[in-house]
Every structure is written in structure tokens, then in C-alpha cells.
Amino acid sequence: MTDDQRPIRRKRPTFTDQEALQFHAQGRPGKLEVVPTKPMATQRDLSLAYSPGVAVPVLAIAENPSLAFDYTTRSNMVAVISNGTAILGLGNLGALASKPVMEGKSVLFKRFADVDSIDLEVDTEDADAFINCVRYLGPSFGGINLEDIKAPECFIIEERLRELMDIPVFHDDQHGTAIIAAAGLINALHLTDRDMAKTKLVVNGAGAAGIACTELLKAMGFAPNNVILCDTKGVIYQGRTEGMNQWKSAHAAQTDARTLADALNGADAVFGLSAKGAFTDEMIRSMAPNPIIFAMANPDPEITPEEVARIRDDVIIATGRSDYPNQVNNVLGFPYIFRGALDVQATTINMEMKIAAAQALAELAREDVPDEVAAAYQGSRPRFGREYIIPVPFDPRLIHTIPMAVARAAMDTGVARRPIVDMRSYKAQLSARRDPVAGTLNRIFERVRKFPKRVVFAEGEEEQVIRAALSFVNQGLGKAILVGREDRIQETATQAGIELEGREGIEIHNARLSQRNATYAQFLYERLQRKGYLFRDCQRMINQDRNHFAASMVALGDADAMVTGATRNYSTALADVRHVIDAKPGHRVIGVSLCLARGRTVLVADTAIHEMPSAQELAEIAIESAGVARRLGYEPRVALLSFSTFGHPKAERAEKIQEAVEILDDMRVDFEYDGEMSADVALNRDVMAQYPFSRLKGPANVLVMPAFHSASISTKMLQELGGAMVLGPLVVGLDKPVQIVSLGATDSDIVNMAALAAYNIGG
């Protein structure tokens, strides 16, 4: 095994209990809200939405029930339902305690596959009562996702509801894990040149996931007696009576093995769905050459990649954790499986649809990864192999690959009520659904975790900055350097209930007492002595101003990046930084805001620096912002905006935008651009079609504004009125990575900007 094939240990991202509680409590409690999809501004709108207009679809559905998919949310609505008897790894804590988990599941449906979802907690442990509650909810939903229900009741509930309901009923704890694990196993068998029909597999854990894995793999081609299922009492063999039930008995094997150790002796592969420490060194040594180990217990696997690496070097290993390669993560499955099932109005999710999802995932891992995924692996594009047998959750191709496979299988097996005729068009529709938040920020955070940095938090005495620094470290993004007085920082942390004493990864630097302040002062004096500054001015700036001190740390290599701005106006903070750090040679310093809204990412420039840019400056702003788009993994399509479009109406101010386009023509830049055009032309494909001569091949993802004021006003309005998430303005074009948050930024805002600084989004 080569060095790049060996399991990589990564620092596990963590967070404090207080951070988790604050996340769920801040602002509107919980993680979901209901937002209307139709206008509700006028009396006519209300009349159409409710009485009397609502009577029309009511009568239509009464006459033809299938029209509910056309006139209501049913076509895109899934219920996430639990009774809380098996919450994550926490056990039976009841229906109410399961609500945060079910809300979280609903959020994942929306973020990854644009499936609307609502959580329902049913307060009963009686299987029949649960079934009778859920069965009558069918008209409200297009699918039912069962979650965190203990075995064996989960088998009874799912089987009975599938019989009673004409919509998909899917217990993700069973089938989601089985599908993702099966996809990884397909590829592991391929890499080790094994035949599925002859492979000997042990499944340790006979709960919901273990039984589902066993059933799925047998349906895919594993020989029944080559799959040995084990529980806490040992091997489930034919003739065993202790601790048995009908689901275990269905998978009892003809074997002389009686213990897990017996079963693993000579086994080709093992699935762990049990508990930490279940696999011993001796068990792993006894397995066949090139063994395949899926240690999927959470939060701690049956055996870790580090432990396996000390035992033997010919192993392919997967776990359920994100800090190791080959994560078996259910988010790769359930959002996209339901997406495909909903889009064909499937009556069920059958075995063929599950197999199709597993095969599609396996095939996707073998393809070359797109730039958006490669961006997360700075300088190291992941390739199919022992450490990449399962796609990563932020792969943008998942949204069209898995649903298409599921939809095809549904149509092929006759369970699709509304077959898709044009699959090419369907693929385009799926790609348009992808939530950029699930990709853009995840890619950035993942890359920073892979290449952690030392980031200076200049306003280290502020509570939200301390919280952000702690979160930055806990998420495995790097080291945090707080600038401020030690006693004041400790006092603020103590009052906020934050424990900093002895915290690994956090440093405190007092500018006045630093051994480096003389060096920083001399460095600053050499920069500013011909701009009216005396040495004592520079010394005072270093000793007393956190921004000058922090920027000097970055400029002289004592830190990798810097974040500031929580207590100071943006322009003031930027002016402080510019005293210390120049523009990158050949670049222009600009402000770019990253707007994430309605399933798309748009960059807006310049939102911070150039008040009334000239034509030359507009061209250079376009080039800088296109570079940001590429660093985020997007192919830039740049629109230079105006209130006019291609000369109409004629206006003097629009002439400089036309001139900027001509400048870009002369510069022969390597990205799409055009202008002048209004925002609706730039962003709306249908409106753009009225101008067939436009150079843009699709809606713009980079908007260059004609002036600072229009850029700043539009992004802030979009954030407040349009519900968009706006990051920035991001500082672009400096020679060193620095980001400035908005005045009064929250700790999560600061963490995001610190990660962007560490990522060096600014160039």
C-alpha cells in the first residue's frame, strides 16, 4: 500500500454543549419555518389562495385525486416521523426529545434535494397505535420518512404502512445506511477484484440497519450462506433459538461459526453496525487478504482506521465519521432517493430503486470529480481508490445522478404514476434545485480543515469574537490567535461561560506586551515614513490598535490570515489594514459580496471600496470578481449592470459600462462577460432570451455594479427583504488574506469570514 492510500487521521470537528444549545435557540427557536410560495400582498391574492378561489382546485381534486400533486404541496412534501425510541446513539428518550433530530432531518431534505419536509413526533411506543396514526396522514404527503424507531417495531411499522399507504414509506435508519454502505462495498469489491457471489461477508449488528444491509446485499447478488449475521449473542445460525425473532431467523445461515471471531476468520468483508471496540486486533488479523472493513458505529466506530493501520496495511476501511475518508453518510441517499420518487409520483420505494441508488453512487465515485469538489482538496484532487470509494456529500452531481437512477427504476418496475419523458430536461431541472449553501460553504470549510491555518481574531476581547475563535478551533479549521489583554479576555470568557484556560489551539497576544511589537513598529514606520508618520506614531499604532498589530502579524508571517470588523466600521478597518498590507501586484482591491438565494449563488461587486468606478476600474473589478468565482469552483459569467440594457434607454452613465466591455474585449479575458444590462436580463434566462446576441450562455453568476452605492444597497435589501444569505463584502486583491465582518457581526458570521480568510478567497 502506498503512502497516499493509507488511512488519514483528521482532527474531529467538535463543539461545546453551549454552542449547540445557542444554535438551536438563537433568533426564531428551532430550525424550520413555513414560507408561502405564492404572493399574498393583495386582496385578490388572498381570494385566490383561500376563499373563494380555493374552491376551484378543491372540486378538481375531488373529481380527480391525482391532481393533488399539481395543485398542492403534496408533490414535493415528505413527513419525517418518529416516536423517539432510538434517537441517534442516545436510545429511547421519547417523542418530544426526538424533535430536534427530526427538524434537522427536514433541513437536510431541503438543503440537499429541495424537498419540502415537516417533522411529526408521535407519542406512543405501541406499534399498532403508531401505524393507525400515520396511515391516515397519506393525503397530506408525497412520502413518509420514518426515523429513529427501535427494532423490531420499526420492521412491523414500515411493512404495515407500506401495505396501507399508496406513497413511499422509507425507514432511513434501515435502508439509507444499507444503500450507502452497499455503494461503497461495490467499489471495494471492484478494487480488490472480488466476485460478489463468492464474497464472504459478516454483518455485526442485527438491528434495523444490520437487517436492511443483509437484505439489500442478498438482493444484489450475495449468496445467502456467504452472509453471516451476528448480534450480541454471536452468530445467527440455523437452529439457534436464543434471542431470535422472525427477521433474524430469515437470515440464519448454515455455518459452524458461533462467535463473531469465528465468523471473521477468513472473511472477505465485515459490516459493523454495533458498538465501539467490537472488532479486536485478532479478528482483523484473521480476515482474508485485502479485507474490507466498514466500521459504521457512531459516534465511535468498532475499530478506527489508525488501529487497523497498526495491524495490517492491505485494508480498505470506511466509517460513519466525517473526519476519516470513505464516510458512510446517509445524506448521500435519502434526500435524493425521495427526490426521484416524488418526481415520478412513485407509490413505493422498492428494492430495485434502492439497488439503482447504490449502483449510481458507486459509479459516481469512479468518475473524475468536478472542480467544485476538487476545490476542497487544495492541490490533491480525490480519485477513485482505497480512500475514495464513496462520493462526498458536497458533490454537486449527486442531485441529478441519484434521483435520475431512482426515477428510472421506478418507471421500469411500474410504480411510477407520472413517468418522466424527457430525462435530459429532468437532469437540468434537478441541477437547478441544488442549494449552493450545501456546496459553497461546505467546500470551503472542508478545504480549510484539510489545510488548517493560523487566523488572527483582532478584536479578541469581545464575547462574540471569543466564541467564534473557539468554534473555529473546535471545527478543526486551525489555530485561533486572540488579540487583546489576557485578563480582559479571560474575564469576558468567564462571564460568558466559556472555558479558555488550557484550551489547545487558542493563543492570546497582548500587543503592548508582545516581544514582536518593536519589529512590527519598525516595519510599519518603513512603510509610512514618507506619508507623514513619525516612528512614535507607528509605535503607538502597533501598541494600541489591534488592527495594525494583527495585520502586521499576517504581513510578517506570524499568522496566516486575519479577521476583524465586529466593533469598527468597515471602511475604518480596511484603512487600518491598508496601512500594513498592499494590494497584490497586478491586482485591484475590491469588495465582493457572496449572495446565496433561491437555489443559486451570485457574486456582487464592488460592494465596499470604489464609490464611482471608471470604465477601467469596472473592467478590473470584473476580472477580480471572476477570479473569486473560479476559486469557489464556478465558471464565471459576468454581467456589467446598469439601469439600461444594450443602449436603451440612452444615458451618459451607461457609456462607461459600454467602454468597460470594450476594455475587456481588448484584454482578451478568458471568461464570459457582457453589458450593459439590467439585473433582470442578467439573471432571468427567459428575459435574456429576448437578446439573442448576448454573449452570456446562461444567467450571470457575477454582477458588476456601476457604483458602490447601488451594490451596497442591493445586497442589503436582498438580505433583509429577499431572505438571502449574504457573505461579505469579502476583501479581494490584498497581498495577504484579510477579511472584515460587518459591524456587530454574530459569532457564526465571524467564523464564516475567518474560514474564508483561511481559504484565501481574496486571492
C-alpha positions in Angstrom: 0.0 0.0 0.0 1.4 3.4 -1.0 1.5 6.4 1.4 -1.4 8.1 -0.3 -3.5 5.0 0.2 -3.0 4.8 4.0 -5.9 6.0 6.2 -5.6 9.6 7.1 -6.3 10.8 10.6 -8.0 14.1 10.8 -8.9 16.1 13.8 -12.5 15.5 14.6 -14.7 18.7 14.5 -16.4 19.3 17.8 -18.5 21.9 19.6 -19.5 22.7 23.1 -22.9 21.9 24.5 -23.5 25.6 24.9 -22.8 26.2 21.2 -25.3 23.6 20.3 -28.0 25.0 22.5 -27.3 28.5 21.4 -27.5 27.4 17.7 -31.0 26.0 18.2 -32.3 28.8 20.4 -31.0 32.0 18.7 -33.4 34.0 16.7 -36.5 32.0 15.9 -36.3 28.8 18.0 -35.8 25.6 16.1 -34.6 25.1 12.5 -37.7 25.4 10.4 -40.4 27.9 9.3 -43.3 27.9 6.8 -43.0 30.4 3.9 -45.7 30.9 1.3 -44.8 30.2 -2.3 -47.4 32.5 -3.9 -47.8 36.2 -3.5 -50.0 37.3 -0.6 -49.9 41.1 -1.0 -53.3 42.0 -2.2 -57.0 41.1 -1.5 -57.0 39.3 -4.9 -54.1 37.2 -3.9 -55.8 36.2 -0.7 -59.0 35.4 -2.5 -57.2 33.1 -4.9 -55.2 31.5 -2.1 -58.2 30.9 0.1 -61.9 31.7 -0.2 -63.4 31.7 -2.8 -60.6 30.8 -5.2 -59.5 27.8 -3.3 -62.8 26.1 -4.1 -61.7 25.5 -7.7 -58.8 23.2 -7.0 -60.9 21.5 -4.2 -63.5 20.5 -6.8 -60.9 19.4 -9.3 -59.1 17.2 -6.8 -62.4 15.7 -5.6 -63.1 14.7 -9.2 -59.5 13.5 -9.9 -57.4 12.8 -6.8 -54.1 12.7 -8.8 -54.5 16.5 -9.4 -53.5 17.0 -5.7 -49.9 16.6 -7.0 -50.5 19.5 -9.4 -52.4 21.9 -7.1 -50.9 21.3 -3.6 -47.6 20.8 -1.9 -48.1 17.0 -2.0 -45.8 16.5 -5.0 -42.8 17.9 -3.0 -43.6 17.2 0.6 -42.2 14.5 2.9 -43.1 13.8 6.5 -40.3 12.9 8.9 -41.9 10.8 11.6 -40.6 9.3 14.8 -41.6 8.1 18.2 -38.1 8.7 19.7 -37.5 5.2 20.7 -34.0 5.0 19.1 -32.7 8.6 18.9 -29.3 8.6 17.2 -27.0 6.8 19.6 -28.9 8.1 22.6 -31.6 5.4 22.9 -35.2 5.8 23.9 -35.7 9.4 25.1 -39.3 9.8 23.8 -41.1 11.6 21.0 -40.6 15.1 22.2 -36.9 14.7 22.7 -36.6 13.5 19.1 -38.0 16.7 17.7 -34.6 18.5 17.2 -33.3 15.5 15.2 -36.5 15.3 13.1 -36.2 19.1 12.4 -32.6 18.5 11.4 -33.6 15.7 9.0 -36.2 18.1 7.4 -33.5 20.7 7.0 -31.3 18.2 5.2 -34.1 17.2 2.8 -34.4 20.9 1.8 -30.7 21.8 1.6 -29.6 18.9 -0.4 -32.5 18.0 -2.7 -35.0 20.8 -2.4 -37.6 18.5 -0.8 -40.0 20.3 1.5 -40.5 18.4 4.7 -42.2 18.7 8.1 -41.4 16.7 11.2 -44.1 14.8 13.1 -43.4 13.3 16.6 -45.9 10.5 17.5 -46.1 10.0 21.3 -46.6 6.2 21.5 -44.4 3.1 21.7 -47.3 0.9 20.6 -46.7 -0.2 17.0 -50.4 -0.5 16.2 -51.2 2.9 17.6 -48.3 4.4 15.6 -49.5 2.8 12.4 -53.0 3.9 12.9 -51.8 7.5 13.4 -49.6 7.7 10.4 -51.7 5.7 7.9 -54.4 8.5 7.8 -51.8 11.2 7.0 -51.3 9.9 3.5 -53.3 12.6 1.6 -51.0 15.3 3.1 -47.7 14.0 1.8 -45.9 12.6 -1.2 -43.7 10.3 1.0 -43.1 9.2 4.6 -39.6 9.1 6.1 -39.6 7.0 9.3 -36.7 7.8 11.7 -35.2 6.7 15.0 -37.7 3.9 15.7 -36.2 0.9 17.6 -36.2 -2.7 16.3 -38.2 -4.8 15.9 -41.1 -2.3 16.0 -39.5 -0.4 13.0 -39.9 -3.5 10.8 -43.5 -4.0 11.8 -44.3 -0.3 11.3 -42.7 0.1 7.9 -44.0 -3.2 6.5 -47.6 -2.4 7.6 -47.5 1.2 6.4 -46.2 0.2 3.0 -49.2 -2.1 2.7 -51.7 0.5 3.8 -50.4 3.6 2.0 -50.0 4.5 -1.7 -47.0 6.7 -1.2 -43.3 5.8 -0.4 -42.6 4.7 3.2 -38.9 4.6 3.9 -37.2 3.9 7.2 -33.9 5.7 6.7 -32.1 4.1 9.6 -32.5 0.8 7.8 -32.4 1.5 4.1 -30.3 4.7 4.0 -27.4 3.1 5.7 -27.8 -0.1 3.6 -27.7 1.8 0.3 -24.7 4.0 1.1 -22.8 1.0 2.5 -23.7 -1.1 -0.5 -22.4 1.5 -2.8 -19.0 1.6 -1.0 -18.9 -2.2 -1.0 -19.5 -2.4 -4.7 -16.4 -0.3 -5.3 -14.3 -2.0 -2.6 -15.1 -5.4 -4.3 -14.0 -3.9 -7.6 -10.7 -2.6 -6.2 -9.9 -6.0 -4.6 -11.0 -8.0 -7.7 -13.7 -9.9 -5.9 -16.9 -11.5 -7.2 -20.0 -10.5 -5.2 -21.5 -14.0 -5.5 -18.4 -15.6 -3.9 -17.5 -12.9 -1.3 -17.8 -13.9 2.4 -19.4 -11.1 4.4 -20.0 -10.7 8.1 -22.7 -8.2 9.3 -22.2 -7.5 13.0 -25.4 -6.0 14.4 -28.9 -7.4 13.8 -30.8 -4.2 14.4 -32.7 -2.1 11.8 -29.6 -1.2 9.7 -27.9 -4.6 10.0 -31.1 -6.5 8.8 -31.5 -3.9 5.9 -27.9 -4.3 4.8 -28.2 -8.0 4.8 -31.4 -8.0 2.8 -30.1 -5.5 0.2 -26.8 -7.2 -0.4 -28.5 -10.6 -0.9 -30.9 -8.9 -3.3 -27.8 -7.6 -5.2 -26.2 -11.0 -5.6 -24.5 -12.2 -2.3 -25.0 -15.9 -1.7 -27.3 -16.4 1.4 -24.8 -18.7 3.2 -21.9 -16.3 2.4 -23.5 -13.6 4.6 -23.3 -14.3 8.3 -25.3 -12.0 10.6 -24.2 -11.6 14.2 -25.8 -10.0 17.2 -24.7 -9.6 20.9 -25.1 -13.3 21.4 -23.0 -14.4 18.5 -23.7 -15.8 15.1 -27.3 -16.1 13.9 -27.2 -19.7 12.6 -29.9 -22.2 11.6 -31.3 -23.9 14.7 -30.5 -21.1 17.1 -33.4 -20.2 19.5 -32.0 -17.7 22.0 -32.7 -14.1 21.2 -34.3 -14.8 17.9 -37.2 -13.1 16.0 -38.7 -13.6 12.6 -36.4 -11.0 11.0 -33.2 -12.6 12.4 -34.5 -16.1 11.5 -34.9 -15.1 7.9 -31.1 -14.6 7.7 -30.0 -17.6 9.8 -27.0 -19.2 7.9 -25.8 -22.7 7.6 -22.5 -22.4 9.4 -20.4 -23.9 12.2 -19.3 -20.4 13.3 -20.8 -19.4 16.7 -18.9 -16.3 17.7 -18.0 -13.1 15.8 -14.4 -14.1 15.9 -15.3 -17.5 14.3 -17.3 -15.7 11.6 -14.5 -13.2 10.8 -11.8 -15.9 10.4 -11.1 -15.9 6.6 -14.0 -13.4 5.9 -13.5 -11.0 2.9 -15.6 -8.2 4.4 -17.3 -7.1 7.5 -20.0 -4.5 8.2 -20.0 -3.1 11.7 -23.4 -1.7 12.9 -22.8 -2.4 16.5 -20.6 -0.6 19.1 -17.2 0.9 19.7 -14.5 -1.7 20.2 -16.5 -4.6 18.8 -13.6 -5.6 16.4 -10.4 -6.8 18.1 -6.9 -6.9 16.6 -7.0 -10.7 16.4 -10.3 -10.5 14.5 -8.8 -8.2 11.9 -5.7 -10.3 11.5 -7.7 -13.4 10.9 -9.6 -11.9 7.9 -8.7 -12.7 4.3 -6.1 -10.8 2.3 -7.2 -7.3 1.3 -10.1 -7.2 3.7 -12.9 -4.7 3.5 -14.0 -3.2 6.9 -17.0 -0.9 7.2 -16.9 0.2 10.9 -20.1 2.2 10.9 -21.0 2.5 14.6 -21.5 6.2 15.6 -20.1 8.3 17.1 -17.2 5.9 17.6 -16.5 3.0 15.1 -16.0 -0.6 16.0 -12.3 0.0 15.2 -10.6 3.1 13.9 -8.5 3.5 10.8 -5.4 4.2 12.9 -5.9 0.9 14.8 -6.4 -1.0 11.6 -3.3 0.5 10.1 -1.2 -0.7 13.0 -2.5 -4.3 12.4 -2.2 -4.6 8.6 -1.6 -2.5 5.6 -3.9 -4.1 3.0 -7.2 -2.9 4.3 -10.0 -0.8 2.7 -11.9 0.8 5.6 -14.9 3.0 5.8 -16.6 4.6 8.9 -19.6 6.7 9.7 -17.5 9.7 10.6 -16.7 12.8 8.6 -13.1 13.1 9.8 -12.0 9.9 8.0 -12.0 9.0 4.3 -14.9 6.9 3.0 -17.7 8.2 5.2 -20.9 6.2 5.1 -23.2 9.2 5.3 -27.0 8.8 4.9 -27.3 12.3 3.5 -25.9 10.8 0.3 -29.1 8.8 0.0 -32.4 9.8 1.5 -32.8 13.3 0.0 -32.0 12.2 -3.5 -34.0 8.9 -3.3 -37.1 10.8 -2.2 -36.4 13.4 -4.9 -36.5 10.8 -7.6 -39.5 9.0 -6.1 -41.5 12.2 -5.7 -40.7 13.4 -9.2 -42.4 10.3 -10.7 -45.1 10.2 -8.0 -44.0 6.7 -7.0 -46.3 4.6 -4.9 -43.4 3.0 -3.1 -39.7 2.7 -2.8 -39.0 -0.8 -3.9 -35.8 -3.0 -3.8 -35.0 -2.1 -7.5 -35.0 1.6 -6.6 -32.7 1.0 -3.7 -30.3 -1.0 -5.8 -30.3 1.6 -8.5 -29.4 4.3 -5.9 -26.5 2.2 -4.6 -25.2 1.4 -8.1 -25.5 5.1 -9.1 -23.5 6.2 -6.1 -20.8 3.6 -6.8 -20.5 4.7 -10.4 -20.3 8.3 -9.4 -17.3 7.7 -7.1 -15.4 6.2 -10.1 -15.8 9.3 -12.2 -13.4 12.2 -12.3 -14.5 14.7 -9.7 -15.6 18.2 -10.8 -13.7 21.3 -9.9 -16.2 22.2 -7.2 -15.2 19.0 -5.3 -11.5 19.3 -6.1 -11.5 22.8 -4.7 -12.0 21.3 -1.3 -8.8 19.2 -1.7 -6.3 22.0 -2.4 -3.7 20.6 -4.7 -4.9 17.0 -4.2 -7.8 16.0 -6.5 -9.5 12.9 -5.0 -9.5 9.9 -7.2 -11.2 6.6 -7.1 -9.2 4.3 -4.9 -8.9 2.8 -1.4 -9.6 6.2 0.2 -12.3 7.3 -2.2 -14.9 4.6 -2.7 -17.9 6.8 -1.7 -18.7 10.3 -3.1 -18.5 13.2 -0.7 -21.8 14.9 0.5 -21.0 18.2 -1.2 -20.5 16.6 -4.7 -22.9 18.7 -6.9 -23.5 15.8 -9.2 -25.5 13.9 -6.5 -28.6 16.0 -7.1 -29.0 14.8 -10.7 -27.3 11.4 -10.5 -29.2 9.6 -7.8 -32.7 10.9 -8.4 -32.5 10.0 -12.1 -31.4 6.4 -11.3 -34.2 6.1 -8.8 -36.8 7.6 -11.1 -35.8 5.2 -13.9 -36.0 2.2 -11.6 -39.5 3.3 -10.5 -40.6 3.6 -14.1 -39.0 0.3 -15.1 -40.8 -1.5 -12.3 -44.2 0.1 -12.8 -44.5 2.0 -9.6 -44.3 5.5 -11.2 -47.6 7.2 -11.6 -46.2 10.0 -13.7 -43.2 8.8 -15.8 -40.7 11.3 -17.0 -40.5 11.5 -20.8 -37.5 13.9 -21.3 -34.7 12.7 -19.0 -32.3 15.3 -20.3 -34.7 18.1 -19.3 -35.2 16.4 -16.0 -31.5 16.4 -15.3 -31.3 20.2 -16.0 -34.2 20.7 -13.6 -32.5 18.7 -10.9 -29.3 20.6 -11.2 -31.2 23.9 -10.8 -32.6 22.7 -7.5 -29.2 22.4 -5.7 -28.8 24.6 -2.7 -25.5 26.4 -3.1 -25.1 26.8 0.7 -24.7 23.0 0.9 -21.9 23.2 -1.6 -20.1 26.5 -1.4 -19.5 26.8 2.3 -19.0 23.0 2.8 -16.3 23.0 0.2 -14.6 26.0 1.8 -14.7 24.5 5.3 -13.6 21.1 4.1 -10.5 22.5 2.4 -9.6 24.6 5.4 -9.9 21.5 7.6 -7.5 19.7 5.2 -5.1 22.6 5.3 -5.7 24.4 8.7 -4.4 27.9 9.2 -3.4 30.3 12.0 -6.0 33.0 11.9 -5.8 36.2 14.0 -9.0 37.4 15.5 -8.2 41.1 16.0 -11.0 42.0 18.4 -10.2 39.3 20.9 -11.8 40.9 23.9 -15.3 40.8 22.5 -17.6 37.9 23.5 -18.8 37.0 20.0 -15.2 37.0 18.8 -14.1 34.7 21.6 -17.0 32.4 20.8 -16.0 32.5 17.1 -12.4 31.7 17.8 -13.4 28.7 20.0 -15.8 27.5 17.2 -13.0 27.9 14.6 -10.7 25.7 16.6 -13.4 23.2 17.6 -14.4 22.7 13.9 -10.8 21.7 13.1 -10.2 24.8 10.9 -6.9 25.7 12.5 -5.4 27.8 15.4 -7.0 31.0 16.6 -5.0 33.9 17.9 -6.9 36.4 20.0 -5.5 39.9 20.2 -6.2 41.7 23.5 -5.4 41.9 27.2 -5.2 38.5 28.8 -7.1 39.5 31.9 -9.9 41.2 29.9 -10.3 38.2 27.6 -10.4 35.7 30.4 -12.9 37.9 32.3 -15.2 38.1 29.2 -14.9 34.4 28.6 -15.7 33.5 32.2 -18.8 35.8 32.3 -20.0 34.1 29.1 -19.4 30.6 30.5 -16.6 29.9 28.1 -13.6 27.8 29.3 -10.4 29.1 27.7 -7.9 28.0 30.3 -5.5 25.4 28.8 -7.6 25.3 25.6 -5.5 23.8 22.9 -5.4 25.7 19.6 -6.1 29.2 21.1 -3.4 31.8 21.7 -3.7 35.2 23.3 -1.4 38.0 22.2 -1.3 41.3 24.1 0.0 43.9 21.6 1.6 46.2 24.2 3.5 43.3 25.9 4.4 41.4 22.7 8.1 40.7 22.0 7.4 41.4 18.4 5.9 44.9 18.7 9.3 46.6 18.1 9.7 44.7 14.9 6.2 45.5 13.8 6.6 49.2 14.6 9.8 49.4 12.5 8.1 47.5 9.7 5.2 50.0 9.8 7.4 53.0 10.0 9.3 52.0 6.9 6.0 51.8 5.1 4.6 55.1 6.4 7.6 57.4 7.0 7.0 59.2 3.7 3.3 59.5 4.4 3.6 61.9 7.3 4.0 59.3 10.1 6.7 59.5 12.8 8.2 56.4 14.4 6.4 57.1 17.6 3.1 57.3 15.6 3.8 53.8 14.2 4.8 52.5 17.6 1.6 53.8 19.2 -0.5 52.2 16.3 1.1 48.8 16.9 0.9 49.0 20.7 -2.7 50.4 20.9 -4.5 49.5 17.7 -5.4 45.8 17.3 -5.9 46.0 13.6 -2.4 47.3 12.9 -0.9 44.7 15.3 -2.9 41.8 13.8 -2.2 42.9 10.2 1.5 43.1 11.0 1.4 39.5 12.3 0.0 38.4 9.0 2.3 40.6 6.9 5.4 39.3 8.6 4.3 35.6 8.6 3.5 35.2 12.3 0.0 34.3 11.2 -1.7 33.1 8.0 -4.8 35.2 7.9 -6.8 37.8 9.8 -10.5 38.7 10.6 -11.7 41.9 12.1 -14.6 44.5 11.9 -17.1 43.4 14.7 -16.5 46.7 16.6 -15.4 49.1 13.9 -16.8 50.4 10.6 -15.8 48.5 7.5 -14.0 51.4 5.8 -12.1 52.3 9.0 -11.0 48.7 9.5 -9.9 48.4 5.8 -7.9 51.7 6.1 -6.1 50.3 9.1 -5.2 47.1 7.2 -4.1 49.0 4.1 -1.5 50.8 6.2 0.2 47.4 6.6 -0.7 45.3 3.6 -0.6 46.3 0.0 -2.6 45.1 -3.0 -1.3 42.0 -4.6 0.9 43.1 -7.6 -1.2 43.4 -10.7 -4.5 43.3 -8.8 -7.1 45.8 -7.6 -8.5 45.7 -4.1 -12.3 45.4 -4.3 -15.2 44.2 -2.2 -17.3 41.2 -3.3 -20.4 40.0 -1.6 -21.5 36.4 -1.9 -25.3 36.1 -2.2 -26.9 32.7 -1.6 -30.6 32.8 -2.5 -33.3 30.7 -4.1 -31.0 27.8 -5.0 -28.3 29.9 -6.7 -25.0 31.7 -5.8 -24.4 35.2 -7.2 -21.3 37.3 -6.6 -21.8 41.1 -6.5 -19.0 43.6 -6.9 -17.9 46.2 -5.9 -19.8 46.4 -2.6 -17.2 48.1 -0.4 -14.5 50.3 -2.0 -15.0 52.0 -5.4 -17.6 54.7 -5.0 -17.9 55.6 -8.7 -15.6 53.4 -10.6 -14.3 54.4 -14.0 -14.5 52.2 -17.1 -11.0 50.9 -16.5 -11.8 50.2 -12.8 -15.0 48.4 -13.8 -13.1 46.1 -16.1 -10.6 45.4 -13.4 -13.4 44.7 -10.9 -14.9 42.3 -13.4 -11.6 40.4 -13.6 -11.1 40.3 -9.8 -14.6 39.1 -9.1 -14.3 36.4 -11.9 -11.3 35.1 -10.1 -13.3 34.8 -6.9 -15.9 32.8 -8.7 -13.3 30.4 -10.0 -11.8 30.0 -6.5 -15.2 29.0 -5.4 -15.5 26.4 -8.1 -17.8 28.2 -10.5 -17.2 29.1 -14.1 -17.8 32.9 -14.2 -20.4 34.5 -16.3 -20.0 38.2 -15.6 -22.7 40.8 -16.2 -21.9 44.5 -16.0 -25.1 46.0 -14.8 -26.9 49.3 -15.4 -30.5 50.6 -15.4 -30.3 50.4 -19.2 -29.8 47.4 -21.4 -27.7 47.4 -24.6 -28.1 51.1 -25.2 -31.7 51.6 -24.2 -32.6 53.9 -22.7 -29.6 56.0 -23.7 -27.8 57.5 -20.8 -24.4 59.2 -20.2 -23.6 57.0 -17.1 -24.1 53.8 -19.2 -21.4 54.8 -21.6 -18.6 53.9 -19.2 -20.1 50.4 -18.8 -20.0 50.0 -22.6 -16.4 51.3 -22.5 -15.6 48.7 -19.8 -16.8 45.9 -22.0 -14.6 47.2 -24.8 -11.6 47.2 -22.4 -12.3 43.6 -21.6 -12.5 42.9 -25.3 -9.0 44.3 -25.8 -7.7 42.4 -22.8 -8.9 39.1 -24.2 -10.0 37.7 -20.8 -10.9 34.0 -20.5 -14.4 34.2 -19.1 -17.9 35.1 -20.3 -18.9 38.7 -19.9 -21.4 41.2 -21.3 -23.1 44.5 -20.6 -24.6 47.0 -20.1 -27.7 45.2 -19.0 -30.4 45.4 -16.2 -30.5 42.9 -13.4 -33.5 41.0 -14.7 -31.8 40.5 -18.1 -28.7 39.2 -16.4 -30.4 36.8 -14.0 -33.5 35.6 -15.8 -33.0 33.2 -18.7 -36.3 34.0 -20.3 -35.8 37.7 -20.3 -32.2 37.2 -21.6 -33.6 35.2 -24.5 -35.1 38.5 -25.8 -31.5 39.5 -26.6 -30.1 36.5 -28.6 -26.9 38.4 -29.4 -25.9 38.4 -25.7 -22.5 36.7 -25.1 -23.7 35.1 -21.9 -24.7 31.4 -22.4 -26.8 31.4 -19.2 -27.8 33.6 -16.3 -24.9 35.6 -14.8 -23.3 34.4 -11.6 -21.1 37.6 -11.2 -22.8 41.0 -11.2 -20.5 44.1 -11.5 -22.4 47.1 -10.2 -22.0 50.5 -11.7 -21.3 52.1 -8.3 -20.6 51.3 -4.7 -23.9 52.7 -3.5 -26.0 50.6 -5.8 -24.0 47.4 -4.9 -24.3 48.0 -1.2 -28.0 48.9 -1.2 -29.0 46.0 -3.4 -27.2 43.3 -1.4 -28.6 44.7 1.9 -32.1 44.9 0.5 -31.7 41.3 -0.8 -30.7 40.1 2.6 -33.4 41.9 4.6 -36.4 41.6 2.2 -35.5 38.6 0.0 -34.3 36.3 2.7 -31.0 35.7 1.1 -27.8 34.8 2.9 -25.1 37.4 2.1 -21.5 36.9 3.0 -19.3 39.9 2.8 -18.3 42.2 1.5 -15.2 40.0 1.0 -11.9 41.8 0.6 -10.3 40.8 -2.7 -7.0 41.7 -4.1 -4.8 42.2 -1.0 -1.4 40.6 -0.9 -2.3 38.7 2.4 -5.6 37.1 3.4 -7.7 39.5 5.5 -11.5 39.6 5.8 -13.7 42.2 7.5 -17.0 41.4 9.0 -19.9 43.8 9.4 -20.3 45.9 12.5 -22.0 43.8 15.2 -21.5 40.5 13.4 -22.5 37.3 15.2 -20.1 34.6 16.1 -21.2 32.4 13.2 -20.7 35.4 10.8 -17.2 35.7 12.2 -16.4 32.0 11.8 -17.6 32.1 8.2 -15.4 35.0 7.4 -12.4 33.5 9.3 -12.8 30.4 7.2 -13.0 32.5 4.0 -9.8 34.3 5.1 -8.1 30.9 5.8 -9.3 29.7 2.4 -7.8 32.9 0.9 -10.9 33.6 -1.1 -9.5 37.1 -1.8 -6.7 35.7 -4.0 
